[in-house]
Amino acid sequence: MERSTYAIIGAGPSGLAAARALQVAGLPFEGYESSSGVGGLWDIDNPRSTMYESAHLISSRTTTQFREFPLPDTADYPGHRVMRQYFQDYADTFALTPQFHFDTMVVSVRKDASGWLVVSEGPDGTTERRHAGVILANGTLAHPNIPTFTGEFSGELMHTSQYKSASQLDGKRVLIIGAGNSGCDIAVDAVHHAASVDMSVRRGYYFVPRYLFGRPSDTLNQGRPLPAPIKQFIDKRVLQAFTGDPVRFGFPKPDYKIYESHPIVNTLILNHLGQGDLRIRPDIDRFDGHTVRFRDGSSDDYDLVLLATGYTLDYPFVDREALHWRGASPDLFLNIFPSDFSGLYVMGMIEASGIGWQGRYEQAELIAAYLRATHVHPARAADFRHRVNEERWPDTTGGYKYLGLERMSYYVNKDAYRAAVRDAVDSLVVAHAPGTQKRRSIRRRKAVAR
């Protein structure tokens, strides 16, 4: 295999975006996917998928889709089966599918004197292929975060990654720990199937309805973004007018401002709380057989404890040093580039409200622009590397003070992030005027220290 070929690990949305961007740039690539087809977690039949039967987009169709490949205009918030078909159609339309090795698990990725060696196991056994670089696009929602608890639970303990259908809850006394978007989705499922449903939460949340003023809520204010304090002031009051105060339903009062953590796009949970279909309980103190004891001294018995405790980043086939891990996530320029530019690149390591697949495609365009520059404009690529290492990195928070949680370590503001990515792309593809001594900065907006 020629060294000029780039490897893409994963055929989910981020991997397909990377493949399409490299294709457009005329850069050869090969893909690796452990499942039998494209779609990643949106393929519920993928053994590594964390999808469940009732799952739908929490961002609307028009803010989620790839710009060059619109979603079918049949629903504002399509379900997972529509999304799976969408990614299959995307891959087939652009002839990306034949470029991937399916049913092929990557075992290791390591650099040697001749390039990057990707070792995989697939239908032909163990295979080694050498590439000029490797794009990691294996997703951020595959490795369950399993917290530790005092005591032992005698019933069934399950993470939401194992949840597929509400029939798993039939007739059971269910306690859901955590109230993220998946946890709230499953709680709504549970009230129609379980004998009882409780949710244990440790902090408050902001709840965003899917529709405001008759339109998908994330399609409002799509023009010039408001400064963070103004948007927080306005949106908090609009949401209170539509949903009321979640504290009256039993949730703790949030100890942070709106948008400083990911909001919950599900107000059905509030309806069910108002109807008495489920209860909010405090944080867990300990397990004692089938009894769960809470921090306020109360307790109750359960058959099933469902952990809606999220996921941790995991790139198991790459040495952590190669990705410059710092705490809960790698320390990467724009969440993409290790500062040593060794030939590893990361796709999709961003969480942001409303960034959609187009935001991820723009990541891929930046990778493709850099790789193309290394071939046709090496001086421009070298200048890009220099500025990444010598200048302050862009502030992608948009002025929001995100919670210092592990899951927020790679959270960005969509507007600030996409603007920074566009600036970086421009620095690689836009030629400077002849004779000018002014160098384009990799950041044109306010930057903060790394």
C-alpha positions as CSV (number, residue, x, y, z in Angstrom):
1,M,0.0,0.0,0.0
2,E,1.3,3.4,-0.9
3,R,2.3,5.7,1.9
4,S,0.2,8.5,0.5
5,T,-3.0,6.6,1.5
6,Y,-4.7,7.9,4.7
7,A,-6.5,5.7,7.1
8,I,-10.0,6.6,8.5
9,I,-11.1,4.5,11.5
10,G,-14.8,4.4,11.8
11,A,-17.7,4.7,9.3
12,G,-20.1,6.6,11.5
13,P,-21.0,10.2,10.7
14,S,-17.6,11.6,11.5
15,G,-15.8,8.9,9.5
16,L,-18.0,9.5,6.5
17,A,-17.4,13.2,6.8
18,A,-13.7,12.6,6.8
19,A,-14.0,10.3,3.8
20,R,-16.0,12.8,1.8
21,A,-13.7,15.7,2.6
22,L,-10.6,13.7,1.6
23,Q,-12.4,12.6,-1.6
24,V,-13.2,16.1,-2.5
25,A,-9.6,17.2,-1.9
26,G,-8.4,14.3,-4.1
27,L,-6.6,12.5,-1.3
28,P,-6.6,8.7,-1.3
29,F,-7.9,6.9,1.8
30,E,-8.9,3.6,3.2
31,G,-11.5,3.1,6.0
32,Y,-11.9,0.6,8.8
33,E,-15.2,-0.2,10.4
34,S,-15.8,-2.9,13.0
35,S,-19.5,-3.3,12.0
36,S,-20.9,-4.6,8.7
37,G,-22.0,-1.3,7.4
38,V,-21.9,2.5,7.8
39,G,-23.8,4.6,10.4
40,G,-21.9,4.0,13.6
41,L,-24.0,4.3,16.6
42,W,-27.0,5.2,14.5
43,D,-27.1,1.6,13.2
44,I,-28.9,-0.1,16.1
45,D,-27.8,-3.5,14.8
46,N,-24.1,-2.5,15.2
47,P,-22.8,-4.5,18.2
48,R,-21.1,-1.3,19.5
49,S,-24.2,0.9,18.9
50,T,-25.7,2.6,22.0
51,M,-28.9,3.3,20.1
52,Y,-32.4,2.4,21.5
53,E,-35.7,1.9,19.7
54,S,-37.3,5.2,20.8
55,A,-34.2,7.4,20.0
56,H,-34.7,10.5,17.8
57,L,-32.5,13.5,17.0
58,I,-32.4,16.1,19.7
59,S,-31.4,18.7,17.2
60,S,-33.7,19.4,14.3
61,R,-33.3,18.2,10.7
62,T,-32.1,21.4,9.2
63,T,-29.5,22.2,11.8
64,T,-28.2,18.6,11.9
65,Q,-27.8,17.5,8.2
66,F,-24.8,17.7,5.9
67,R,-25.3,20.9,3.8
68,E,-24.7,19.1,0.5
69,F,-26.9,16.2,1.4
70,P,-30.2,17.3,3.0
71,L,-32.2,14.9,5.2
72,P,-35.7,13.8,3.8
73,D,-38.2,16.5,4.6
74,T,-40.5,14.1,6.4
75,A,-39.9,15.0,10.1
76,D,-38.3,17.8,12.1
77,Y,-36.7,15.3,14.5
78,P,-36.1,12.0,12.6
79,G,-35.7,8.7,14.4
80,H,-32.7,6.5,14.3
81,R,-33.9,4.3,11.4
82,V,-34.2,7.3,9.2
83,M,-30.8,8.4,10.2
84,R,-29.3,5.0,9.5
85,Q,-30.7,5.1,6.0
86,Y,-29.5,8.7,5.6
87,F,-25.9,7.7,6.3
88,Q,-26.2,4.7,4.0
89,D,-27.5,6.9,1.2
90,Y,-24.8,9.4,1.8
91,A,-22.0,6.8,1.6
92,D,-23.5,5.2,-1.5
93,T,-24.2,8.5,-3.3
94,F,-20.6,9.6,-3.0
95,A,-19.2,6.1,-3.5
96,L,-17.6,6.0,-0.1
97,T,-18.8,2.5,0.9
98,P,-16.3,0.6,-1.3
99,Q,-13.4,2.5,0.4
100,F,-14.1,0.9,3.8
101,H,-13.0,-2.5,5.2
102,F,-16.1,-3.7,7.1
103,D,-16.3,-6.2,9.9
104,T,-12.7,-5.1,10.6
105,M,-11.6,-4.2,14.1
106,V,-8.5,-2.0,14.5
107,V,-6.2,-3.6,17.0
108,S,-3.3,-1.1,17.1
109,V,-2.1,2.1,15.4
110,R,1.6,2.9,15.8
111,K,4.2,4.9,14.0
112,D,7.4,3.5,12.6
113,A,10.1,4.7,10.3
114,S,7.9,4.1,7.2
115,G,4.7,5.7,8.3
116,W,1.7,4.7,10.4
117,L,1.1,1.0,10.8
118,V,-2.6,0.0,11.3
119,V,-3.1,-3.6,12.5
120,S,-6.6,-4.9,12.1
121,E,-8.5,-8.1,12.5
122,G,-11.2,-8.9,9.9
123,P,-12.5,-11.5,7.5
124,D,-9.0,-12.2,6.2
125,G,-7.5,-12.5,9.6
126,T,-4.9,-10.2,11.0
127,T,-3.8,-7.6,8.5
128,E,-1.1,-4.9,8.6
129,R,-1.4,-1.8,6.4
130,R,0.8,1.2,6.3
131,H,-0.5,4.7,5.8
132,A,0.8,8.3,5.6
133,G,-1.6,9.4,8.4
134,V,-4.5,8.2,10.5
135,I,-7.8,9.9,11.2
136,L,-9.5,8.6,14.3
137,A,-13.3,8.8,13.9
138,N,-14.4,6.0,16.2
139,G,-16.8,8.1,18.1
140,T,-17.2,9.5,21.6
141,L,-20.2,7.5,22.8
142,A,-19.0,4.0,22.9
143,H,-17.2,3.5,26.2
144,P,-19.7,3.6,29.1
145,N,-18.9,5.6,32.2
146,I,-19.6,3.2,35.1
147,P,-19.4,5.0,38.5
148,T,-18.6,3.1,41.7
149,F,-21.0,2.9,44.5
150,T,-20.9,1.9,48.2
151,G,-22.5,-1.5,48.8
152,E,-23.9,-4.0,46.4
153,F,-27.1,-4.0,44.5
154,S,-28.9,-7.4,44.3
155,G,-31.1,-6.6,41.4
156,E,-30.2,-5.9,37.8
157,L,-27.6,-3.1,37.2
158,M,-27.4,-1.9,33.6
159,H,-25.9,1.1,31.7
160,T,-28.0,2.9,29.1
161,S,-25.6,1.6,26.5
162,Q,-27.3,-1.8,27.0
163,Y,-30.8,-0.5,26.7
164,K,-32.5,-1.2,23.4
165,S,-36.2,-1.5,24.0
166,A,-38.8,-0.5,26.6
167,S,-39.8,-4.2,26.9
168,Q,-36.6,-4.6,29.1
169,L,-38.4,-2.5,31.7
170,D,-41.7,-4.4,31.7
171,G,-43.2,-4.7,35.3
172,K,-40.0,-3.6,37.0
173,R,-39.4,-1.1,39.7
174,V,-36.8,1.1,37.9
175,L,-34.4,3.6,39.3
176,I,-32.6,5.7,36.6
177,I,-29.4,7.4,37.8
178,G,-28.7,10.6,35.9
179,A,-31.0,12.8,33.9
180,G,-29.2,13.5,30.6
181,N,-31.0,13.4,27.3
182,S,-30.8,9.6,27.1
183,G,-31.9,9.2,30.7
184,C,-34.9,11.4,30.2
185,D,-35.8,9.6,27.0
186,I,-35.7,6.2,28.8
187,A,-37.7,7.6,31.7
188,V,-40.5,8.5,29.3
189,D,-40.3,5.0,27.9
190,A,-40.4,3.5,31.4
191,V,-43.6,5.2,32.6
192,H,-45.5,3.1,30.0
193,H,-43.9,-0.2,30.9
194,A,-42.3,-0.2,34.3
195,A,-44.1,-0.9,37.6
196,S,-42.6,2.4,39.0
197,V,-40.0,4.9,37.8
198,D,-37.7,7.0,39.9
199,M,-34.7,9.2,38.8
200,S,-31.8,10.0,41.0
201,V,-30.1,13.3,40.2
202,R,-27.3,15.3,41.9
203,R,-27.7,18.6,40.1
204,G,-30.3,20.7,38.3
205,Y,-31.0,20.9,34.6
206,Y,-32.4,23.3,32.0
207,F,-35.1,21.8,29.8
208,V,-35.6,23.0,26.2
209,P,-38.8,22.2,24.4
210,R,-38.5,20.8,20.8
211,Y,-40.8,23.5,19.6
212,L,-41.0,27.2,20.4
213,F,-43.5,29.5,18.7
214,G,-44.5,26.6,16.5
215,R,-40.9,26.0,15.1
216,P,-38.1,23.7,16.1
217,S,-36.5,25.6,18.9
218,D,-32.9,25.3,17.6
219,T,-33.9,27.1,14.3
220,L,-34.6,30.3,16.1
221,N,-31.9,33.0,16.3
222,Q,-29.8,31.5,13.5
223,G,-28.4,34.8,12.4
224,R,-25.7,36.7,14.2
225,P,-25.1,35.0,17.6
226,L,-26.0,37.0,20.7
227,P,-23.3,37.6,23.3
228,A,-23.4,34.9,26.0
229,P,-24.8,37.0,28.9
230,I,-27.6,38.4,26.7
231,K,-28.6,35.0,25.3
232,Q,-28.5,33.4,28.7
233,F,-30.7,36.2,30.1
234,I,-33.3,36.0,27.3
235,D,-33.4,32.2,26.8
236,K,-33.7,31.5,30.5
237,R,-36.8,33.6,30.7
238,V,-38.3,32.3,27.5
239,L,-37.9,28.7,28.7
240,Q,-39.4,29.5,32.1
241,A,-42.4,30.9,30.2
242,F,-42.8,27.7,28.2
243,T,-41.8,25.0,30.7
244,G,-42.1,26.6,34.1
245,D,-39.5,26.0,36.8
246,P,-38.2,22.4,36.9
247,V,-37.6,22.9,40.7
248,R,-41.3,22.6,41.3
249,F,-41.2,19.1,39.8
250,G,-38.5,18.0,42.2
251,F,-35.3,18.8,40.4
252,P,-32.6,20.7,42.3
253,K,-32.0,24.3,41.4
254,P,-29.1,24.5,38.8
255,D,-25.9,25.7,40.3
256,Y,-24.8,27.1,36.9
257,K,-26.2,29.3,34.1
258,I,-28.1,28.0,31.0
259,Y,-25.8,26.6,28.3
260,E,-22.9,26.1,30.7
261,S,-23.8,22.4,30.4
262,H,-25.8,20.6,27.7
263,P,-29.5,21.3,28.1
264,I,-32.1,18.6,28.1
265,V,-34.2,18.6,24.9
266,N,-37.2,16.8,26.4
267,T,-40.1,18.4,28.2
268,L,-42.2,15.2,28.2
269,I,-40.4,14.3,31.3
270,L,-41.9,17.3,33.0
271,N,-45.3,16.3,31.9
272,H,-44.9,12.9,33.4
273,L,-43.6,14.4,36.7
274,G,-46.6,16.6,36.8
275,Q,-48.9,13.6,36.3
276,G,-47.1,11.7,39.1
277,D,-45.8,9.0,36.7
278,L,-42.3,9.2,38.2
279,R,-40.4,10.8,41.0
280,I,-37.1,12.7,41.4
281,R,-34.8,11.3,44.1
282,P,-31.6,12.7,45.5
283,D,-28.1,11.4,44.9
284,I,-27.2,7.8,45.9
285,D,-25.7,7.1,49.3
286,R,-25.3,3.3,49.0
287,F,-26.8,0.1,47.8
288,D,-28.1,-2.5,50.3
289,G,-29.4,-5.5,48.4
290,H,-32.5,-4.5,46.5
291,T,-32.7,-1.3,48.6
292,V,-31.2,1.9,47.5
293,R,-30.4,4.4,50.2
294,F,-30.3,8.1,49.2
295,R,-28.3,11.0,50.6
296,D,-31.4,12.6,52.3
297,G,-31.9,9.5,54.4
298,S,-34.8,8.1,52.4
299,S,-34.7,4.7,50.7
300,D,-36.7,2.4,48.4
301,D,-36.5,-1.0,46.7
302,Y,-35.9,-1.6,43.0
303,D,-35.5,-4.4,40.6
304,L,-33.5,-2.5,38.0
305,V,-31.0,0.3,38.4
306,L,-30.2,1.9,35.0
307,L,-27.1,4.0,34.8
308,A,-27.6,7.1,32.6
309,T,-24.1,8.2,33.5
310,G,-22.7,8.9,30.1
311,Y,-19.5,7.9,28.4
312,T,-15.8,8.4,28.5
313,L,-13.5,9.1,25.6
314,D,-11.6,6.0,24.4
315,Y,-9.1,5.5,21.7
316,P,-7.9,2.1,22.9
317,F,-5.6,1.3,19.9
318,V,-3.4,4.4,20.2
319,D,-0.9,5.2,22.9
320,R,-2.2,8.0,25.1
321,E,1.1,9.9,24.7
322,A,0.5,10.1,20.9
323,L,-2.7,12.0,21.5
324,H,-1.4,14.3,24.3
325,W,-4.0,13.3,26.8
326,R,-4.6,15.8,29.6
327,G,-7.1,14.7,32.1
328,A,-10.3,13.4,30.6
329,S,-9.5,14.1,26.9
330,P,-6.6,14.7,24.5
331,D,-5.2,18.2,24.3
332,L,-5.6,19.0,20.6
333,F,-5.7,22.2,18.5
334,L,-9.4,22.7,17.7
335,N,-10.0,19.2,19.1
336,I,-8.3,17.8,16.0
337,F,-4.5,18.2,15.8
338,P,-1.9,17.0,18.3
339,S,0.6,19.9,18.5
340,D,3.5,17.6,17.2
341,F,1.7,17.0,13.9
342,S,2.9,13.4,13.9
343,G,0.2,12.2,11.4
344,L,-2.7,11.5,13.8
345,Y,-5.9,13.5,13.5
346,V,-9.1,13.2,15.5
347,M,-12.6,13.6,14.0
348,G,-15.8,14.2,16.1
349,M,-14.2,14.9,19.4
350,I,-16.6,17.8,20.0
351,E,-19.8,18.2,21.9
352,A,-21.8,21.4,21.2
353,S,-25.4,22.2,21.2
354,G,-26.6,22.6,17.6
355,I,-23.3,22.0,15.8
356,G,-24.8,19.1,13.7
357,W,-23.0,17.0,11.1
358,Q,-22.1,20.0,9.0
359,G,-19.9,21.2,11.9
360,R,-18.1,17.9,11.9
361,Y,-17.8,18.0,8.1
362,E,-16.0,21.4,8.5
363,Q,-13.6,19.6,10.8
364,A,-12.9,17.2,8.0
365,E,-12.5,20.0,5.5
366,L,-9.8,21.4,7.8
367,I,-8.0,18.1,8.0
368,A,-8.2,17.7,4.2
369,A,-6.9,21.3,3.7
370,Y,-3.9,20.7,5.9
371,L,-3.1,17.3,4.3
372,R,-3.4,18.8,0.8
373,A,-1.2,21.7,1.8
374,T,1.5,19.3,3.0
375,H,1.6,18.0,-0.6
376,V,1.1,21.1,-2.7
377,H,1.9,24.1,-0.4
378,P,4.4,22.7,2.1
379,A,5.5,26.2,3.2
380,R,1.9,27.0,4.0
381,A,1.5,23.8,6.0
382,A,4.7,24.5,7.9
383,D,3.5,28.0,8.7
384,F,0.2,26.5,10.0
385,R,2.2,24.1,12.3
386,H,4.4,27.0,13.5
387,R,1.4,29.2,14.5
388,V,-0.4,26.3,16.2
389,N,2.7,25.8,18.4
390,E,3.6,29.5,18.9
391,E,0.3,31.4,19.2
392,R,-2.5,31.2,21.7
393,W,-5.2,28.8,20.6
394,P,-8.7,30.2,19.8
395,D,-11.3,30.6,22.5
396,T,-14.1,28.2,21.4
397,T,-16.2,28.7,24.5
398,G,-18.2,31.6,23.0
399,G,-18.0,33.3,26.3
400,Y,-19.7,30.5,28.3
401,K,-18.2,29.2,31.5
402,Y,-18.7,25.5,31.1
403,L,-18.9,23.2,34.0
404,G,-15.6,21.6,35.0
405,L,-16.9,18.1,34.4
406,E,-15.1,15.3,32.5
407,R,-17.8,15.2,29.9
408,M,-17.4,18.9,29.3
409,S,-13.7,18.8,28.6
410,Y,-14.2,18.8,24.9
411,Y,-17.4,20.9,24.8
412,V,-17.4,24.0,22.5
413,N,-19.7,26.7,21.4
414,K,-20.9,26.0,17.9
415,D,-20.5,29.5,16.6
416,A,-17.1,30.2,18.1
417,Y,-15.8,26.8,17.1
418,R,-17.0,26.9,13.5
419,A,-15.6,30.4,13.1
420,A,-12.2,29.3,14.4
421,V,-12.3,26.3,12.0
422,R,-13.1,28.5,9.0
423,D,-10.2,30.8,9.9
424,A,-7.9,27.8,10.1
425,V,-9.1,26.5,6.7
426,D,-8.6,30.0,5.2
427,S,-5.0,30.2,6.4
428,L,-4.3,27.0,4.5
429,V,-6.1,27.5,1.3
430,V,-6.1,31.3,0.7
431,A,-2.9,32.5,-0.9
432,H,-1.3,35.7,0.6
433,A,-1.0,38.8,-1.6
434,P,2.4,39.0,-3.3
435,G,5.0,41.1,-1.4
436,T,3.0,41.5,1.7
437,Q,4.7,41.1,5.0
438,K,1.5,40.6,7.0
439,R,0.9,37.1,8.1
440,R,-2.6,35.8,8.5
441,S,-3.2,34.9,12.1
442,I,-4.7,31.5,12.9
443,R,-7.1,33.4,15.1
444,R,-8.9,36.6,14.3
445,R,-11.0,36.7,17.4
446,K,-10.2,37.0,21.1
447,A,-8.0,34.1,22.2
448,V,-7.2,32.7,25.6
449,A,-4.2,30.9,26.9
450,R,-4.2,27.1,26.3
